[in-house]
Amino acid sequence: MAVKRLNITLEEELAEELERIAKELGEKKSRLIAKALTFYFDYLDTKIAEERLKKLEKGETDVIPAEEVFKEL
């Protein structure tokens, strides 16, 4: 997997906590941030799916039948 270098800014308390946890676990800070983002993105995916389901249940969005999707593919 390709790696991309980023420069981020964190509040001091958050940066200090990251440093403490990285030392205690013996992991790189970048690895902890990547893991945290992965968990958070999974959480957001769930929230987005829940919102889409609510809209579907309220009739606020259209559904495309699977047959149409498969035809397009």
mmCIF file as Biopython writes it, N, C-alpha, C and O atoms, coordinates in Angstrom:
data_model
#
loop_
_atom_site.group_PDB
_atom_site.id
_atom_site.type_symbol
_atom_site.label_atom_id
_atom_site.label_alt_id
_atom_site.label_comp_id
_atom_site.label_asym_id
_atom_site.label_entity_id
_atom_site.label_seq_id
_atom_site.pdbx_PDB_ins_code
_atom_site.Cartn_x
_atom_site.Cartn_y
_atom_site.Cartn_z
_atom_site.occupancy
_atom_site.B_iso_or_equiv
_atom_site.auth_seq_id
_atom_site.auth_asym_id
_atom_site.pdbx_PDB_model_num
ATOM 1   N N  . MET A ? 1  ? 0.841   -1.172 0.000   1.0 0.0 1  A 1 
ATOM 2   C CA . MET A ? 1  ? 0.000   0.000  0.000   1.0 0.0 1  A 1 
ATOM 3   C C  . MET A ? 1  ? 0.892   1.242  0.000   1.0 0.0 1  A 1 
ATOM 4   O O  . MET A ? 1  ? 1.873   1.315  0.740   1.0 0.0 1  A 1 
ATOM 5   N N  . ALA A ? 2  ? 0.542   2.199  -0.826  1.0 0.0 2  A 1 
ATOM 6   C CA . ALA A ? 2  ? 1.299   3.442  -0.900  1.0 0.0 2  A 1 
ATOM 7   C C  . ALA A ? 2  ? 1.094   4.252  0.375   1.0 0.0 2  A 1 
ATOM 8   O O  . ALA A ? 2  ? 0.043   4.178  1.012   1.0 0.0 2  A 1 
ATOM 9   N N  . VAL A ? 3  ? 2.092   5.006  0.728   1.0 0.0 3  A 1 
ATOM 10  C CA . VAL A ? 3  ? 2.048   5.838  1.929   1.0 0.0 3  A 1 
ATOM 11  C C  . VAL A ? 3  ? 2.172   7.290  1.504   1.0 0.0 3  A 1 
ATOM 12  O O  . VAL A ? 3  ? 2.967   7.629  0.628   1.0 0.0 3  A 1 
ATOM 13  N N  . LYS A ? 4  ? 1.383   8.134  2.131   1.0 0.0 4  A 1 
ATOM 14  C CA . LYS A ? 4  ? 1.454   9.560  1.846   1.0 0.0 4  A 1 
ATOM 15  C C  . LYS A ? 4  ? 1.771   10.299 3.134   1.0 0.0 4  A 1 
ATOM 16  O O  . LYS A ? 4  ? 1.121   10.089 4.159   1.0 0.0 4  A 1 
ATOM 17  N N  . ARG A ? 5  ? 2.761   11.154 3.078   1.0 0.0 5  A 1 
ATOM 18  C CA . ARG A ? 5  ? 3.178   11.925 4.250   1.0 0.0 5  A 1 
ATOM 19  C C  . ARG A ? 5  ? 2.267   13.140 4.394   1.0 0.0 5  A 1 
ATOM 20  O O  . ARG A ? 5  ? 2.012   13.858 3.428   1.0 0.0 5  A 1 
ATOM 21  N N  . LEU A ? 6  ? 1.776   13.359 5.628   1.0 0.0 6  A 1 
ATOM 22  C CA . LEU A ? 6  ? 0.926   14.507 5.928   1.0 0.0 6  A 1 
ATOM 23  C C  . LEU A ? 6  ? 1.520   15.293 7.083   1.0 0.0 6  A 1 
ATOM 24  O O  . LEU A ? 6  ? 2.229   14.745 7.928   1.0 0.0 6  A 1 
ATOM 25  N N  . ASN A ? 7  ? 1.230   16.551 7.107   1.0 0.0 7  A 1 
ATOM 26  C CA . ASN A ? 7  ? 1.627   17.402 8.222   1.0 0.0 7  A 1 
ATOM 27  C C  . ASN A ? 7  ? 0.337   17.856 8.903   1.0 0.0 7  A 1 
ATOM 28  O O  . ASN A ? 7  ? -0.482  18.539 8.288   1.0 0.0 7  A 1 
ATOM 29  N N  . ILE A ? 8  ? 0.151   17.478 10.178  1.0 0.0 8  A 1 
ATOM 30  C CA . ILE A ? 8  ? -1.080  17.830 10.871  1.0 0.0 8  A 1 
ATOM 31  C C  . ILE A ? 8  ? -0.790  18.698 12.082  1.0 0.0 8  A 1 
ATOM 32  O O  . ILE A ? 8  ? 0.333   18.734 12.587  1.0 0.0 8  A 1 
ATOM 33  N N  . THR A ? 9  ? -1.810  19.392 12.536  1.0 0.0 9  A 1 
ATOM 34  C CA . THR A ? 9  ? -1.715  20.210 13.732  1.0 0.0 9  A 1 
ATOM 35  C C  . THR A ? 9  ? -2.752  19.713 14.724  1.0 0.0 9  A 1 
ATOM 36  O O  . THR A ? 9  ? -3.922  19.550 14.377  1.0 0.0 9  A 1 
ATOM 37  N N  . LEU A ? 10 ? -2.323  19.472 15.967  1.0 0.0 10 A 1 
ATOM 38  C CA . LEU A ? 10 ? -3.208  18.995 17.017  1.0 0.0 10 A 1 
ATOM 39  C C  . LEU A ? 10 ? -3.150  19.938 18.211  1.0 0.0 10 A 1 
ATOM 40  O O  . LEU A ? 10 ? -2.154  20.626 18.434  1.0 0.0 10 A 1 
ATOM 41  N N  . GLU A ? 11 ? -4.233  19.954 18.967  1.0 0.0 11 A 1 
ATOM 42  C CA . GLU A ? 11 ? -4.197  20.698 20.222  1.0 0.0 11 A 1 
ATOM 43  C C  . GLU A ? 11 ? -3.131  20.063 21.104  1.0 0.0 11 A 1 
ATOM 44  O O  . GLU A ? 11 ? -2.892  18.858 21.025  1.0 0.0 11 A 1 
ATOM 45  N N  . GLU A ? 12 ? -2.497  20.862 21.935  1.0 0.0 12 A 1 
ATOM 46  C CA . GLU A ? 12 ? -1.372  20.394 22.736  1.0 0.0 12 A 1 
ATOM 47  C C  . GLU A ? 12 ? -1.727  19.185 23.602  1.0 0.0 12 A 1 
ATOM 48  O O  . GLU A ? 12 ? -0.957  18.228 23.673  1.0 0.0 12 A 1 
ATOM 49  N N  . GLU A ? 13 ? -2.885  19.222 24.257  1.0 0.0 13 A 1 
ATOM 50  C CA . GLU A ? 13 ? -3.281  18.106 25.118  1.0 0.0 13 A 1 
ATOM 51  C C  . GLU A ? 13 ? -3.440  16.809 24.323  1.0 0.0 13 A 1 
ATOM 52  O O  . GLU A ? 13 ? -3.036  15.740 24.780  1.0 0.0 13 A 1 
ATOM 53  N N  . LEU A ? 14 ? -4.018  16.910 23.158  1.0 0.0 14 A 1 
ATOM 54  C CA . LEU A ? 14 ? -4.210  15.735 22.309  1.0 0.0 14 A 1 
ATOM 55  C C  . LEU A ? 14 ? -2.862  15.197 21.828  1.0 0.0 14 A 1 
ATOM 56  O O  . LEU A ? 14 ? -2.645  13.985 21.801  1.0 0.0 14 A 1 
ATOM 57  N N  . ALA A ? 15 ? -1.972  16.091 21.455  1.0 0.0 15 A 1 
ATOM 58  C CA . ALA A ? 15 ? -0.639  15.677 21.002  1.0 0.0 15 A 1 
ATOM 59  C C  . ALA A ? 15 ? 0.132   15.000 22.138  1.0 0.0 15 A 1 
ATOM 60  O O  . ALA A ? 15 ? 0.829   14.012 21.908  1.0 0.0 15 A 1 
ATOM 61  N N  . GLU A ? 16 ? 0.012   15.519 23.352  1.0 0.0 16 A 1 
ATOM 62  C CA . GLU A ? 16 ? 0.692   14.921 24.505  1.0 0.0 16 A 1 
ATOM 63  C C  . GLU A ? 16 ? 0.118   13.544 24.828  1.0 0.0 16 A 1 
ATOM 64  O O  . GLU A ? 16 ? 0.858   12.619 25.161  1.0 0.0 16 A 1 
ATOM 65  N N  . GLU A ? 17 ? -1.200  13.415 24.727  1.0 0.0 17 A 1 
ATOM 66  C CA . GLU A ? 17 ? -1.824  12.112 24.978  1.0 0.0 17 A 1 
ATOM 67  C C  . GLU A ? 17 ? -1.380  11.100 23.925  1.0 0.0 17 A 1 
ATOM 68  O O  . GLU A ? 17 ? -1.093  9.948  24.250  1.0 0.0 17 A 1 
ATOM 69  N N  . LEU A ? 18 ? -1.325  11.523 22.679  1.0 0.0 18 A 1 
ATOM 70  C CA . LEU A ? 18 ? -0.851  10.656 21.603  1.0 0.0 18 A 1 
ATOM 71  C C  . LEU A ? 18 ? 0.571   10.192 21.890  1.0 0.0 18 A 1 
ATOM 72  O O  . LEU A ? 18 ? 0.894   9.016  21.725  1.0 0.0 18 A 1 
ATOM 73  N N  . GLU A ? 19 ? 1.408   11.111 22.316  1.0 0.0 19 A 1 
ATOM 74  C CA . GLU A ? 19 ? 2.808   10.786 22.641  1.0 0.0 19 A 1 
ATOM 75  C C  . GLU A ? 19 ? 2.887   9.766  23.776  1.0 0.0 19 A 1 
ATOM 76  O O  . GLU A ? 19 ? 3.646   8.800  23.692  1.0 0.0 19 A 1 
ATOM 77  N N  . ARG A ? 20 ? 2.106   9.976  24.837  1.0 0.0 20 A 1 
ATOM 78  C CA . ARG A ? 20 ? 2.113   9.050  25.977  1.0 0.0 20 A 1 
ATOM 79  C C  . ARG A ? 20 ? 1.652   7.652  25.567  1.0 0.0 20 A 1 
ATOM 80  O O  . ARG A ? 20 ? 2.272   6.652  25.927  1.0 0.0 20 A 1 
ATOM 81  N N  . ILE A ? 21 ? 0.570   7.599  24.821  1.0 0.0 21 A 1 
ATOM 82  C CA . ILE A ? 21 ? 0.026   6.301  24.418  1.0 0.0 21 A 1 
ATOM 83  C C  . ILE A ? 21 ? 0.991   5.584  23.478  1.0 0.0 21 A 1 
ATOM 84  O O  . ILE A ? 21 ? 1.197   4.376  23.603  1.0 0.0 21 A 1 
ATOM 85  N N  . ALA A ? 22 ? 1.579   6.318  22.541  1.0 0.0 22 A 1 
ATOM 86  C CA . ALA A ? 22 ? 2.541   5.714  21.611  1.0 0.0 22 A 1 
ATOM 87  C C  . ALA A ? 22 ? 3.717   5.104  22.369  1.0 0.0 22 A 1 
ATOM 88  O O  . ALA A ? 22 ? 4.161   4.000  22.053  1.0 0.0 22 A 1 
ATOM 89  N N  . LYS A ? 23 ? 4.218   5.825  23.365  1.0 0.0 23 A 1 
ATOM 90  C CA . LYS A ? 23 ? 5.342   5.304  24.157  1.0 0.0 23 A 1 
ATOM 91  C C  . LYS A ? 23 ? 4.929   4.068  24.935  1.0 0.0 23 A 1 
ATOM 92  O O  . LYS A ? 23 ? 5.658   3.077  24.971  1.0 0.0 23 A 1 
ATOM 93  N N  . GLU A ? 24 ? 3.753   4.126  25.562  1.0 0.0 24 A 1 
ATOM 94  C CA . GLU A ? 24 ? 3.300   3.002  26.383  1.0 0.0 24 A 1 
ATOM 95  C C  . GLU A ? 24 ? 3.071   1.747  25.540  1.0 0.0 24 A 1 
ATOM 96  O O  . GLU A ? 24 ? 3.401   0.641  25.969  1.0 0.0 24 A 1 
ATOM 97  N N  . LEU A ? 25 ? 2.515   1.915  24.360  1.0 0.0 25 A 1 
ATOM 98  C CA . LEU A ? 25 ? 2.231   0.770  23.494  1.0 0.0 25 A 1 
ATOM 99  C C  . LEU A ? 25 ? 3.413   0.384  22.608  1.0 0.0 25 A 1 
ATOM 100 O O  . LEU A ? 25 ? 3.415   -0.685 21.998  1.0 0.0 25 A 1 
ATOM 101 N N  . GLY A ? 26 ? 4.419   1.259  22.540  1.0 0.0 26 A 1 
ATOM 102 C CA . GLY A ? 26 ? 5.573   0.985  21.686  1.0 0.0 26 A 1 
ATOM 103 C C  . GLY A ? 26 ? 5.218   1.051  20.211  1.0 0.0 26 A 1 
ATOM 104 O O  . GLY A ? 26 ? 5.779   0.320  19.395  1.0 0.0 26 A 1 
ATOM 105 N N  . GLU A ? 27 ? 4.288   1.928  19.873  1.0 0.0 27 A 1 
ATOM 106 C CA . GLU A ? 27 ? 3.873   2.095  18.473  1.0 0.0 27 A 1 
ATOM 107 C C  . GLU A ? 27 ? 4.206   3.496  17.993  1.0 0.0 27 A 1 
ATOM 108 O O  . GLU A ? 27 ? 4.349   4.427  18.786  1.0 0.0 27 A 1 
ATOM 109 N N  . LYS A ? 28 ? 4.325   3.623  16.696  1.0 0.0 28 A 1 
ATOM 110 C CA . LYS A ? 28 ? 4.552   4.942  16.113  1.0 0.0 28 A 1 
ATOM 111 C C  . LYS A ? 28 ? 3.266   5.753  16.201  1.0 0.0 28 A 1 
ATOM 112 O O  . LYS A ? 28 ? 2.164   5.211  16.111  1.0 0.0 28 A 1 
ATOM 113 N N  . LYS A ? 29 ? 3.426   7.049  16.376  1.0 0.0 29 A 1 
ATOM 114 C CA . LYS A ? 29 ? 2.257   7.937  16.438  1.0 0.0 29 A 1 
ATOM 115 C C  . LYS A ? 29 ? 1.456   7.870  15.144  1.0 0.0 29 A 1 
ATOM 116 O O  . LYS A ? 29 ? 0.225   7.881  15.169  1.0 0.0 29 A 1 
ATOM 117 N N  . SER A ? 30 ? 2.142   7.801  14.035  1.0 0.0 30 A 1 
ATOM 118 C CA . SER A ? 30 ? 1.437   7.749  12.747  1.0 0.0 30 A 1 
ATOM 119 C C  . SER A ? 30 ? 0.576   6.495  12.647  1.0 0.0 30 A 1 
ATOM 120 O O  . SER A ? 30 ? -0.515  6.533  12.078  1.0 0.0 30 A 1 
ATOM 121 N N  . ARG A ? 31 ? 1.058   5.392  13.195  1.0 0.0 31 A 1 
ATOM 122 C CA . ARG A ? 31 ? 0.282   4.140  13.164  1.0 0.0 31 A 1 
ATOM 123 C C  . ARG A ? 31 ? -0.966  4.270  14.035  1.0 0.0 31 A 1 
ATOM 124 O O  . ARG A ? 31 ? -2.042  3.814  13.648  1.0 0.0 31 A 1 
ATOM 125 N N  . LEU A ? 32 ? -0.829  4.888  15.207  1.0 0.0 32 A 1 
ATOM 126 C CA . LEU A ? 32 ? -1.990  5.090  16.076  1.0 0.0 32 A 1 
ATOM 127 C C  . LEU A ? 32 ? -3.019  6.011  15.422  1.0 0.0 32 A 1 
ATOM 128 O O  . LEU A ? 32 ? -4.223  5.767  15.511  1.0 0.0 32 A 1 
ATOM 129 N N  . ILE A ? 33 ? -2.548  7.054  14.776  1.0 0.0 33 A 1 
ATOM 130 C CA . ILE A ? 33 ? -3.461  7.982  14.092  1.0 0.0 33 A 1 
ATOM 131 C C  . ILE A ? 33 ? -4.183  7.249  12.960  1.0 0.0 33 A 1 
ATOM 132 O O  . ILE A ? 33 ? -5.387  7.425  12.775  1.0 0.0 33 A 1 
ATOM 133 N N  . ALA A ? 34 ? -3.454  6.433  12.207  1.0 0.0 34 A 1 
ATOM 134 C CA . ALA A ? 34 ? -4.075  5.681  11.111  1.0 0.0 34 A 1 
ATOM 135 C C  . ALA A ? 34 ? -5.141  4.726  11.650  1.0 0.0 34 A 1 
ATOM 136 O O  . ALA A ? 34 ? -6.225  4.620  11.075  1.0 0.0 34 A 1 
ATOM 137 N N  . LYS A ? 35 ? -4.841  4.032  12.751  1.0 0.0 35 A 1 
ATOM 138 C CA . LYS A ? 35 ? -5.820  3.123  13.354  1.0 0.0 35 A 1 
ATOM 139 C C  . LYS A ? 35 ? -7.055  3.898  13.834  1.0 0.0 35 A 1 
ATOM 140 O O  . LYS A ? 35 ? -8.190  3.471  13.621  1.0 0.0 35 A 1 
ATOM 141 N N  . ALA A ? 36 ? -6.816  5.033  14.480  1.0 0.0 36 A 1 
ATOM 142 C CA . ALA A ? 36 ? -7.924  5.841  14.988  1.0 0.0 36 A 1 
ATOM 143 C C  . ALA A ? 36 ? -8.805  6.340  13.844  1.0 0.0 36 A 1 
ATOM 144 O O  . ALA A ? 36 ? -10.032 6.326  13.954  1.0 0.0 36 A 1 
ATOM 145 N N  . LEU A ? 37 ? -8.197  6.773  12.769  1.0 0.0 37 A 1 
ATOM 146 C CA . LEU A ? 37 ? -8.969  7.239  11.614  1.0 0.0 37 A 1 
ATOM 147 C C  . LEU A ? 37 ? -9.761  6.106  10.981  1.0 0.0 37 A 1 
ATOM 148 O O  . LEU A ? 37 ? -10.898 6.307  10.555  1.0 0.0 37 A 1 
ATOM 149 N N  . THR A ? 38 ? -9.172  4.920  10.915  1.0 0.0 38 A 1 
ATOM 150 C CA . THR A ? 38 ? -9.887  3.763  10.367  1.0 0.0 38 A 1 
ATOM 151 C C  . THR A ? 38 ? -11.132 3.472  11.192  1.0 0.0 38 A 1 
ATOM 152 O O  . THR A ? 38 ? -12.211 3.269  10.636  1.0 0.0 38 A 1 
ATOM 153 N N  . PHE A ? 39 ? -10.990 3.448  12.511  1.0 0.0 39 A 1 
ATOM 154 C CA . PHE A ? 39 ? -12.151 3.223  13.379  1.0 0.0 39 A 1 
ATOM 155 C C  . PHE A ? 39 ? -13.187 4.324  13.199  1.0 0.0 39 A 1 
ATOM 156 O O  . PHE A ? 39 ? -14.384 4.047  13.125  1.0 0.0 39 A 1 
ATOM 157 N N  . TYR A ? 40 ? -12.736 5.562  13.130  1.0 0.0 40 A 1 
ATOM 158 C CA . TYR A ? 40 ? -13.661 6.691  13.005  1.0 0.0 40 A 1 
ATOM 159 C C  . TYR A ? 40 ? -14.384 6.667  11.665  1.0 0.0 40 A 1 
ATOM 160 O O  . TYR A ? 40 ? -15.580 6.954  11.607  1.0 0.0 40 A 1 
ATOM 161 N N  . PHE A ? 41 ? -13.684 6.333  10.599  1.0 0.0 41 A 1 
ATOM 162 C CA . PHE A ? 41 ? -14.323 6.253  9.282   1.0 0.0 41 A 1 
ATOM 163 C C  . PHE A ? 41 ? -15.358 5.131  9.247   1.0 0.0 41 A 1 
ATOM 164 O O  . PHE A ? 41 ? -16.405 5.269  8.614   1.0 0.0 41 A 1 
ATOM 165 N N  . ASP A ? 42 ? -15.066 4.014  9.929   1.0 0.0 42 A 1 
ATOM 166 C CA . ASP A ? 42 ? -16.059 2.944  10.029  1.0 0.0 42 A 1 
ATOM 167 C C  . ASP A ? 42 ? -17.309 3.444  10.746  1.0 0.0 42 A 1 
ATOM 168 O O  . ASP A ? 42 ? -18.432 3.145  10.338  1.0 0.0 42 A 1 
ATOM 169 N N  . TYR A ? 43 ? -17.105 4.204  11.811  1.0 0.0 43 A 1 
ATOM 170 C CA . TYR A ? 43 ? -18.226 4.792  12.556  1.0 0.0 43 A 1 
ATOM 171 C C  . TYR A ? 43 ? -19.030 5.727  11.645  1.0 0.0 43 A 1 
ATOM 172 O O  . TYR A ? 43 ? -20.260 5.674  11.631  1.0 0.0 43 A 1 
ATOM 173 N N  . LEU A ? 44 ? -18.343 6.572  10.895  1.0 0.0 44 A 1 
ATOM 174 C CA . LEU A ? 44 ? -19.024 7.498  9.996   1.0 0.0 44 A 1 
ATOM 175 C C  . LEU A ? 44 ? -19.785 6.765  8.903   1.0 0.0 44 A 1 
ATOM 176 O O  . LEU A ? 44 ? -20.883 7.181  8.532   1.0 0.0 44 A 1 
ATOM 177 N N  . ASP A ? 45 ? -19.219 5.680  8.380   1.0 0.0 45 A 1 
ATOM 178 C CA . ASP A ? 45 ? -19.921 4.877  7.385   1.0 0.0 45 A 1 
ATOM 179 C C  . ASP A ? 45 ? -21.250 4.376  7.943   1.0 0.0 45 A 1 
ATOM 180 O O  . ASP A ? 45 ? -22.267 4.377  7.249   1.0 0.0 45 A 1 
ATOM 181 N N  . THR A ? 46 ? -21.229 3.949  9.199   1.0 0.0 46 A 1 
ATOM 182 C CA . THR A ? 46 ? -22.453 3.477  9.850   1.0 0.0 46 A 1 
ATOM 183 C C  . THR A ? 46 ? -23.463 4.613  9.983   1.0 0.0 46 A 1 
ATOM 184 O O  . THR A ? 46 ? -24.648 4.426  9.705   1.0 0.0 46 A 1 
ATOM 185 N N  . LYS A ? 47 ? -23.003 5.787  10.406  1.0 0.0 47 A 1 
ATOM 186 C CA . LYS A ? 47 ? -23.901 6.936  10.559  1.0 0.0 47 A 1 
ATOM 187 C C  . LYS A ? 47 ? -24.511 7.333  9.212   1.0 0.0 47 A 1 
ATOM 188 O O  . LYS A ? 47 ? -25.701 7.639  9.136   1.0 0.0 47 A 1 
ATOM 189 N N  . ILE A ? 48 ? -23.712 7.330  8.168   1.0 0.0 48 A 1 
ATOM 190 C CA . ILE A ? 48 ? -24.208 7.677  6.831   1.0 0.0 48 A 1 
ATOM 191 C C  . ILE A ? 48 ? -25.255 6.656  6.388   1.0 0.0 48 A 1 
ATOM 192 O O  . ILE A ? 48 ? -26.298 7.028  5.850   1.0 0.0 48 A 1 
ATOM 193 N N  . ALA A ? 49 ? -24.979 5.378  6.613   1.0 0.0 49 A 1 
ATOM 194 C CA . ALA A ? 49 ? -25.932 4.333  6.237   1.0 0.0 49 A 1 
ATOM 195 C C  . ALA A ? 49 ? -27.241 4.500  7.005   1.0 0.0 49 A 1 
ATOM 196 O O  . ALA A ? 49 ? -28.320 4.325  6.437   1.0 0.0 49 A 1 
ATOM 197 N N  . GLU A ? 50 ? -27.154 4.834  8.288   1.0 0.0 50 A 1 
ATOM 198 C CA . GLU A ? 50 ? -28.363 5.045  9.090   1.0 0.0 50 A 1 
ATOM 199 C C  . GLU A ? 50 ? -29.178 6.223  8.555   1.0 0.0 50 A 1 
ATOM 200 O O  . GLU A ? 50 ? -30.405 6.151  8.478   1.0 0.0 50 A 1 
ATOM 201 N N  . GLU A ? 51 ? -28.496 7.297  8.189   1.0 0.0 51 A 1 
ATOM 202 C CA . GLU A ? 51 ? -29.196 8.474  7.651   1.0 0.0 51 A 1 
ATOM 203 C C  . GLU A ? 51 ? -29.858 8.147  6.313   1.0 0.0 51 A 1 
ATOM 204 O O  . GLU A ? 51 ? -30.985 8.569  6.052   1.0 0.0 51 A 1 
ATOM 205 N N  . ARG A ? 52 ? -29.160 7.400  5.474   1.0 0.0 52 A 1 
ATOM 206 C CA . ARG A ? 52 ? -29.739 7.003  4.188   1.0 0.0 52 A 1 
ATOM 207 C C  . ARG A ? 52 ? -30.958 6.119  4.391   1.0 0.0 52 A 1 
ATOM 208 O O  . ARG A ? 52 ? -31.951 6.252  3.676   1.0 0.0 52 A 1 
ATOM 209 N N  . LEU A ? 53 ? -30.887 5.211  5.369   1.0 0.0 53 A 1 
ATOM 210 C CA . LEU A ? 53 ? -32.018 4.336  5.657   1.0 0.0 53 A 1 
ATOM 211 C C  . LEU A ? 53 ? -33.218 5.148  6.146   1.0 0.0 53 A 1 
ATOM 212 O O  . LEU A ? 53 ? -34.353 4.872  5.758   1.0 0.0 53 A 1 
ATOM 213 N N  . LYS A ? 54 ? -32.970 6.147  6.996   1.0 0.0 54 A 1 
ATOM 214 C CA . LYS A ? 54 ? -34.053 7.015  7.472   1.0 0.0 54 A 1 
ATOM 215 C C  . LYS A ? 54 ? -34.732 7.726  6.299   1.0 0.0 54 A 1 
ATOM 216 O O  . LYS A ? 54 ? -35.960 7.791  6.232   1.0 0.0 54 A 1 
ATOM 217 N N  . LYS A ? 55 ? -33.929 8.255  5.381   1.0 0.0 55 A 1 
ATOM 218 C CA . LYS A ? 55 ? -34.482 8.937  4.209   1.0 0.0 55 A 1 
ATOM 219 C C  . LYS A ? 55 ? -35.286 7.973  3.347   1.0 0.0 55 A 1 
ATOM 220 O O  . LYS A ? 55 ? -36.337 8.332  2.816   1.0 0.0 55 A 1 
ATOM 221 N N  . LEU A ? 56 ? -34.792 6.761  3.210   1.0 0.0 56 A 1 
ATOM 222 C CA . LEU A ? 56 ? -35.491 5.755  2.426   1.0 0.0 56 A 1 
ATOM 223 C C  . LEU A ? 56 ? -36.838 5.416  3.070   1.0 0.0 56 A 1 
ATOM 224 O O  . LEU A ? 56 ? -37.859 5.326  2.389   1.0 0.0 56 A 1 
ATOM 225 N N  . GLU A ? 57 ? -36.822 5.232  4.386   1.0 0.0 57 A 1 
ATOM 226 C CA . GLU A ? 57 ? -38.052 4.903  5.108   1.0 0.0 57 A 1 
ATOM 227 C C  . GLU A ? 57 ? -39.083 6.028  5.030   1.0 0.0 57 A 1 
ATOM 228 O O  . GLU A ? 57 ? -40.287 5.776  5.034   1.0 0.0 57 A 1 
ATOM 229 N N  . LYS A ? 58 ? -38.601 7.272  4.959   1.0 0.0 58 A 1 
ATOM 230 C CA . LYS A ? 58 ? -39.496 8.430  4.867   1.0 0.0 58 A 1 
ATOM 231 C C  . LYS A ? 58 ? -39.921 8.700  3.426   1.0 0.0 58 A 1 
ATOM 232 O O  . LYS A ? 58 ? -40.743 9.582  3.177   1.0 0.0 58 A 1 
ATOM 233 N N  . GLY A ? 59 ? -39.374 7.955  2.490   1.0 0.0 59 A 1 
ATOM 234 C CA . GLY A ? 59 ? -39.692 8.161  1.086   1.0 0.0 59 A 1 
ATOM 235 C C  . GLY A ? 59 ? -39.016 9.380  0.495   1.0 0.0 59 A 1 
ATOM 236 O O  . GLY A ? 59 ? -39.479 9.920  -0.510  1.0 0.0 59 A 1 
ATOM 237 N N  . GLU A ? 60 ? -37.937 9.817  1.098   1.0 0.0 60 A 1 
ATOM 238 C CA . GLU A ? 60 ? -37.219 11.014 0.649   1.0 0.0 60 A 1 
ATOM 239 C C  . GLU A ? 60 ? -36.131 10.708 -0.372  1.0 0.0 60 A 1 
ATOM 240 O O  . GLU A ? 60 ? -35.435 11.614 -0.830  1.0 0.0 60 A 1 
ATOM 241 N N  . THR A ? 61 ? -35.982 9.451  -0.724  1.0 0.0 61 A 1 
ATOM 242 C CA . THR A ? 61 ? -34.957 9.071  -1.691  1.0 0.0 61 A 1 
ATOM 243 C C  . THR A ? 61 ? -35.494 7.941  -2.562  1.0 0.0 61 A 1 
ATOM 244 O O  . THR A ? 61 ? -36.388 7.199  -2.154  1.0 0.0 61 A 1 
ATOM 245 N N  . ASP A ? 62 ? -34.953 7.822  -3.738  1.0 0.0 62 A 1 
ATOM 246 C CA . ASP A ? 62 ? -35.390 6.784  -4.662  1.0 0.0 62 A 1 
ATOM 247 C C  . ASP A ? 62 ? -34.481 5.570  -4.568  1.0 0.0 62 A 1 
ATOM 248 O O  . ASP A ? 62 ? -33.313 5.671  -4.193  1.0 0.0 62 A 1 
ATOM 249 N N  . VAL A ? 63 ? -35.037 4.432  -4.913  1.0 0.0 63 A 1 
ATOM 250 C CA . VAL A ? 63 ? -34.279 3.186  -4.937  1.0 0.0 63 A 1 
ATOM 251 C C  . VAL A ? 63 ? -34.148 2.756  -6.386  1.0 0.0 63 A 1 
ATOM 252 O O  . VAL A ? 63 ? -35.111 2.811  -7.150  1.0 0.0 63 A 1 
ATOM 253 N N  . ILE A ? 64 ? -32.969 2.335  -6.755  1.0 0.0 64 A 1 
ATOM 254 C CA . ILE A ? 64 ? -32.739 1.804  -8.100  1.0 0.0 64 A 1 
ATOM 255 C C  . ILE A ? 64 ? -32.731 0.288  -7.980  1.0 0.0 64 A 1 
ATOM 256 O O  . ILE A ? 64 ? -31.913 -0.272 -7.251  1.0 0.0 64 A 1 
ATOM 257 N N  . PRO A ? 65 ? -33.631 -0.379 -8.687  1.0 0.0 65 A 1 
ATOM 258 C CA . PRO A ? 65 ? -33.671 -1.846 -8.613  1.0 0.0 65 A 1 
ATOM 259 C C  . PRO A ? 65 ? -32.339 -2.466 -9.046  1.0 0.0 65 A 1 
ATOM 260 O O  . PRO A ? 65 ? -31.668 -1.959 -9.945  1.0 0.0 65 A 1 
ATOM 261 N N  . ALA A ? 66 ? -31.979 -3.552 -8.403  1.0 0.0 66 A 1 
ATOM 262 C CA . ALA A ? 66 ? -30.714 -4.226 -8.692  1.0 0.0 66 A 1 
ATOM 263 C C  . ALA A ? 66 ? -30.596 -4.599 -10.163 1.0 0.0 66 A 1 
ATOM 264 O O  . ALA A ? 66 ? -29.512 -4.537 -10.743 1.0 0.0 66 A 1 
ATOM 265 N N  . GLU A ? 67 ? -31.721 -4.988 -10.765 1.0 0.0 67 A 1 
ATOM 266 C CA . GLU A ? 67 ? -31.692 -5.376 -12.173 1.0 0.0 67 A 1 
ATOM 267 C C  . GLU A ? 67 ? -31.179 -4.236 -13.046 1.0 0.0 67 A 1 
ATOM 268 O O  . GLU A ? 67 ? -30.409 -4.462 -13.980 1.0 0.0 67 A 1 
ATOM 269 N N  . GLU A ? 68 ? -31.605 -3.010 -12.744 1.0 0.0 68 A 1 
ATOM 270 C CA . GLU A ? 68 ? -31.138 -1.842 -13.520 1.0 0.0 68 A 1 
ATOM 271 C C  . GLU A ? 68 ? -29.638 -1.625 -13.315 1.0 0.0 68 A 1 
ATOM 272 O O  . GLU A ? 68 ? -28.911 -1.334 -14.265 1.0 0.0 68 A 1 
ATOM 273 N N  . VAL A ? 69 ? -29.192 -1.765 -12.095 1.0 0.0 69 A 1 
ATOM 274 C CA . VAL A ? 69 ? -27.777 -1.582 -11.803 1.0 0.0 69 A 1 
ATOM 275 C C  . VAL A ? 69 ? -26.958 -2.614 -12.563 1.0 0.0 69 A 1 
ATOM 276 O O  . VAL A ? 69 ? -25.944 -2.281 -13.177 1.0 0.0 69 A 1 
ATOM 277 N N  . PHE A ? 70 ? -27.398 -3.863 -12.522 1.0 0.0 70 A 1 
ATOM 278 C CA . PHE A ? 70 ? -26.655 -4.939 -13.199 1.0 0.0 70 A 1 
ATOM 279 C C  . PHE A ? 70 ? -26.642 -4.734 -14.709 1.0 0.0 70 A 1 
ATOM 280 O O  . PHE A ? 70 ? -25.656 -5.059 -15.371 1.0 0.0 70 A 1 
ATOM 281 N N  . LYS A ? 71 ? -27.728 -4.196 -15.258 1.0 0.0 71 A 1 
ATOM 282 C CA . LYS A ? 71 ? -27.765 -3.912 -16.700 1.0 0.0 71 A 1 
ATOM 283 C C  . LYS A ? 71 ? -26.691 -2.904 -17.068 1.0 0.0 71 A 1 
ATOM 284 O O  . LYS A ? 71 ? -25.992 -3.064 -18.068 1.0 0.0 71 A 1 
ATOM 285 N N  . GLU A ? 72 ? -26.564 -1.861 -16.250 1.0 0.0 72 A 1 
ATOM 286 C CA . GLU A ? 72 ? -25.590 -0.803 -16.506 1.0 0.0 72 A 1 
ATOM 287 C C  . GLU A ? 72 ? -24.160 -1.312 -16.415 1.0 0.0 72 A 1 
ATOM 288 O O  . GLU A ? 72 ? -23.266 -0.819 -17.103 1.0 0.0 72 A 1 
ATOM 289 N N  . LEU A ? 73 ? -23.958 -2.301 -15.563 1.0 0.0 73 A 1 
ATOM 290 C CA . LEU A ? 73 ? -22.601 -2.848 -15.401 1.0 0.0 73 A 1 
ATOM 291 C C  . LEU A ? 73 ? -22.247 -3.698 -16.601 1.0 0.0 73 A 1 
ATOM 292 O O  . LEU A ? 73 ? -21.150 -4.252 -16.664 1.0 0.0 73 A 1 
#
